[in-house]
Amino acid sequence: MWLLKRFGSSVLLVFLIVTLVFLGLRLVPGDPATVLLSQGGVAVTPEAAAGLRRQLGLDQPILTQYVQSITAMLQGDLGVSMQDGASVAEQIARRLPRTLELVAMAAVMALVMGGPFGLYAATRAGGWLDRIGLWLSALSESVPNFVIGSLLVLVFASILRWVPTGGFVPITENIGRHFALAAMPAFTMSVTLFALVFRMTRTTCLEVMQRDYVRTARAKGLTPRRVLYAHVLRTALMPVMAAFALNLGILVGSAVLVEYVFNYPGLSSLMIDAVNARDYPMVQGCVLVISVIFVGLNLLVDIAYGWLDPRMRNA
């Protein structure tokens, strides 16, 4: 029953997001027919705009468009792009793995950098490395991702010329260049998550170190390393991993500006292009996929918490 309630609320949330995006797109100033015609170099006459609106179904009442859109989505049909008639589902399926690869690389970077650093800072609280870590985490949380990305491009690509400025190469063509082009955007996305992992690891470890059973383990003569790894980490890592999983969905959202800065052709850049072109089906399809990923990750965290702590099932 608890699981069904969580699943039902997740489905309802996705439905509300898609509905708000549908309504929001139609409230944004600008006529999609006029935008599309002006891009094609055709003279934008009232007759041509009206004809294209009729062809795209934009002349129908908003309620009719909404019902048709939701019905098609429930049947697995995301429609076709207004720009070139390409299948929205096929375009998303081609771009989504690229964005997920960046998210996976950023998540690994954040864990590798933030976890051990936070653990080390907790064991030496108040030391100079601890203070540096706190300062770096505060800085990374304060500076927007697109600013960090722009600085990385300026320093490492434009001035030092150590890495390419941006772009994408399939892994099947050149594996080295593929990861070289993905490294900087992935690192840019990992910065904020690094701050979260560092702070959570440091705080939870410090809290667990003060508990009675840890003091008892020390009094029994266990080595500091054994106490740390066998008693402190086992308890401290659970809230860290829960917060980490919840913020993976945010990484997908942060990819929007990062992919734009690095000219990386992922799902987020596809959505930005669709917004600029007033391509309703493409925007709705991208938002649907991103919201399903985000809500799905939150649902998995809820399920994991309910399995680890039965009290959560009554919440």
C-alpha positions in Angstrom: 0.0 0.0 0.0 2.8 2.4 0.9 4.6 1.6 -2.4 1.4 2.1 -4.4 0.9 5.5 -2.8 4.5 6.6 -3.6 4.1 5.4 -7.1 0.8 7.1 -7.6 2.1 10.4 -6.3 5.1 10.2 -8.6 2.8 9.6 -11.6 0.7 12.5 -10.6 3.7 14.8 -10.3 4.9 13.9 -13.8 1.4 14.6 -15.1 1.3 18.0 -13.4 4.7 18.9 -14.8 3.7 18.0 -18.3 0.5 20.0 -17.9 2.3 23.1 -16.7 4.8 22.9 -19.5 2.0 22.5 -22.0 0.2 25.6 -20.7 3.4 27.6 -20.2 4.5 27.1 -23.8 1.2 28.5 -25.1 1.5 31.6 -22.8 5.0 32.5 -24.1 4.8 35.3 -26.6 5.4 34.4 -30.2 3.6 32.4 -32.8 5.3 29.0 -33.7 4.1 29.2 -37.3 5.6 32.7 -37.8 8.9 31.5 -36.2 9.1 28.5 -38.4 8.3 30.3 -41.5 10.9 33.1 -40.8 13.5 30.4 -40.3 12.8 28.9 -43.7 13.1 32.1 -45.5 9.5 32.1 -46.6 7.6 35.4 -46.7 5.6 35.5 -43.6 2.2 36.5 -44.8 -1.0 36.1 -42.6 -2.3 33.5 -45.1 0.9 31.5 -44.9 1.0 31.7 -41.1 -2.7 30.7 -40.9 -2.1 27.7 -43.2 0.9 26.4 -41.2 -1.1 26.8 -38.0 -3.9 24.8 -39.4 -1.4 22.1 -40.6 0.2 21.9 -37.2 -3.1 21.8 -35.4 -2.5 25.1 -33.6 -5.8 26.5 -34.8 -7.7 24.1 -32.6 -8.9 25.1 -29.1 -6.4 24.8 -26.3 -8.4 22.1 -24.5 -8.6 20.0 -27.7 -4.8 20.3 -28.2 -4.2 19.3 -24.6 -6.4 16.2 -24.7 -4.8 15.1 -28.0 -1.3 15.7 -26.6 -1.9 13.8 -23.3 -3.7 10.9 -25.2 -0.7 10.6 -27.6 1.8 10.6 -24.7 -0.2 7.9 -22.9 0.1 5.8 -26.0 3.8 6.3 -26.2 3.6 8.7 -29.1 5.6 11.9 -28.5 4.7 13.3 -31.9 7.0 14.9 -34.6 9.1 18.0 -34.5 7.5 21.1 -35.9 10.9 22.1 -37.4 11.7 19.2 -39.7 9.0 16.5 -39.1 11.5 14.2 -37.4 10.2 11.8 -34.7 10.6 13.4 -31.2 11.1 9.9 -29.6 13.9 9.1 -32.1 15.6 12.5 -31.5 15.4 12.0 -27.7 16.7 8.4 -27.9 19.7 9.6 -29.8 20.5 12.5 -27.5 19.6 11.1 -24.1 22.5 8.7 -23.7 25.0 11.6 -24.2 23.4 13.5 -21.4 23.2 10.5 -19.1 26.9 9.8 -19.8 27.8 13.3 -18.6 25.6 12.8 -15.5 27.3 9.5 -14.8 30.8 11.0 -15.2 29.9 13.9 -13.0 28.5 11.6 -10.3 31.6 9.5 -10.2 33.8 12.6 -10.1 31.8 14.1 -7.2 32.0 10.8 -5.2 35.7 10.3 -5.8 36.5 13.9 -4.9 34.0 14.7 -2.2 33.7 11.4 -0.3 37.4 10.8 0.7 38.0 14.5 1.1 35.0 14.8 3.5 36.1 11.8 5.4 39.6 13.1 5.8 38.3 16.6 6.8 36.1 14.9 9.5 39.1 13.1 11.0 41.0 16.4 11.1 38.3 18.9 11.9 39.6 22.4 12.3 42.8 21.7 10.4 43.9 23.6 7.4 42.7 21.0 4.8 39.3 21.0 6.6 39.1 24.8 6.2 40.2 24.6 2.6 37.5 22.0 1.9 34.8 24.1 3.6 35.9 27.2 1.6 35.9 25.3 -1.7 32.5 23.7 -1.1 31.0 27.2 -0.2 32.6 28.6 -3.4 31.3 25.8 -5.6 27.8 26.2 -4.3 27.9 30.0 -4.8 29.2 30.1 -8.4 26.7 29.1 -11.2 27.7 26.1 -13.4 27.7 28.1 -16.6 30.2 30.6 -15.0 32.5 27.7 -14.0 32.2 26.2 -17.4 33.0 29.5 -19.2 36.1 29.9 -17.0 37.3 26.4 -17.7 36.9 27.0 -21.5 38.8 30.3 -21.2 41.7 28.9 -19.2 42.1 25.3 -20.3 40.9 25.5 -23.9 41.5 29.1 -25.1 44.6 30.1 -23.2 46.5 26.8 -22.3 45.0 24.8 -25.2 45.1 21.6 -23.2 41.7 20.4 -24.2 39.2 21.2 -27.1 36.8 24.0 -26.5 33.7 21.8 -27.0 31.8 19.6 -29.3 31.1 15.9 -29.5 32.8 12.8 -31.1 31.1 9.4 -30.9 33.0 6.9 -28.8 33.1 4.5 -31.7 35.1 7.0 -33.9 37.7 8.2 -31.4 37.5 7.0 -27.8 40.3 9.4 -26.6 38.7 12.5 -28.1 35.3 11.4 -27.0 36.3 11.5 -23.3 38.4 14.6 -23.8 35.4 16.5 -25.0 33.2 15.1 -22.2 35.6 15.7 -19.4 35.2 19.5 -18.9 31.4 19.5 -19.1 31.2 16.5 -16.7 33.6 18.2 -14.3 31.6 21.4 -14.4 28.4 19.5 -13.5 30.2 17.7 -10.7 31.3 20.8 -8.8 28.0 21.5 -7.0 27.5 17.8 -6.2 31.0 17.6 -4.9 30.2 20.3 -2.4 27.1 18.4 -1.2 29.0 15.1 -0.9 31.9 16.7 0.9 29.7 18.6 3.4 27.4 15.6 4.1 30.3 13.2 4.5 32.1 15.5 6.9 29.0 16.4 8.9 27.6 12.9 9.3 31.0 11.4 10.2 31.6 14.1 12.8 28.1 13.4 14.3 28.6 9.6 14.3 32.0 9.9 15.9 30.4 11.4 19.0 28.0 8.5 19.6 28.3 6.2 22.5 29.0 3.0 20.5 31.9 4.6 18.8 33.4 5.7 22.1 32.9 2.1 23.3 34.7 0.7 20.3 37.6 3.1 21.0 37.7 2.1 24.7 38.0 -1.6 23.7 41.3 -0.8 22.0 40.3 -1.0 18.4 42.6 0.9 16.0 41.4 4.3 14.7 41.2 2.9 11.2 39.1 0.0 12.3 36.7 2.3 14.2 36.4 4.6 11.3 35.7 2.0 8.6 33.8 -0.6 10.6 31.7 1.7 12.8 31.6 5.3 11.6 31.3 4.9 7.8 28.7 2.2 7.9 26.3 4.6 9.7 27.4 7.9 8.1 27.2 6.9 4.5 23.5 6.2 4.4 22.3 9.8 4.6 25.1 10.8 2.2 24.0 8.3 -0.4 20.4 9.3 0.0 21.2 13.0 -0.6 23.5 12.0 -3.4 20.7 10.0 -5.2 18.2 12.8 -4.7 20.6 15.3 -6.4 21.3 13.1 -9.4 18.1 14.4 -10.9 19.2 17.9 -10.4 22.4 17.1 -12.4 20.1 16.3 -15.4 18.6 19.8 -15.0 22.0 21.5 -14.6 23.1 20.0 -17.9 20.9 22.5 -19.7 23.4 25.4 -19.5 26.5 23.3 -19.3 25.8 21.6 -22.6 25.1 25.0 -24.2 28.4 26.4 -22.9 30.4 23.5 -24.3 28.4 23.0 -27.5 27.6 19.5 -26.4 24.7 17.9 -28.4 22.8 16.2 -25.6 19.2 16.2 -24.5 19.4 19.6 -22.8 20.8 21.4 -25.8 18.0 19.8 -28.0 15.4 21.2 -25.6 17.0 24.7 -25.7 16.9 24.7 -29.5 13.3 23.5 -29.4 12.3 26.3 -27.0 13.9 28.9 -29.3 12.0 27.5 -32.3 8.7 27.2 -30.3 8.8 23.5 -31.2 6.0 22.4 -28.8 6.2 18.6 -29.3 10.0 18.5 -28.9 9.9 20.6 -25.7 7.1 18.6 -24.2 8.9 15.3 -25.0 12.2 16.5 -23.5 10.5 17.8 -20.3 8.6 14.5 -20.0 11.8 12.5 -20.2 13.7 14.7 -17.7 10.8 14.8 -15.3 10.4 11.0 -15.4 14.1 10.6 -14.7 14.0 13.1 -11.8 10.8 11.7 -10.2 12.0 8.1 -10.8 15.2 8.7 -8.9 13.2 10.2 -6.0 10.9 7.2 -6.0 13.9 4.8 -5.9 15.3 6.7 -2.9 11.9 6.5 -1.1 11.8 2.8 -1.8 15.3 2.3 -0.5 14.6 4.3 2.7 11.4 2.3 3.2 13.3 -0.9 2.9 16.1 0.1 5.2 13.9 1.8 7.8 10.3 0.4 8.1 9.2 3.5 10.0 9.4 5.5 6.8 6.5 3.4 5.4 4.1 5.1 7.8 5.3 8.6 6.9 
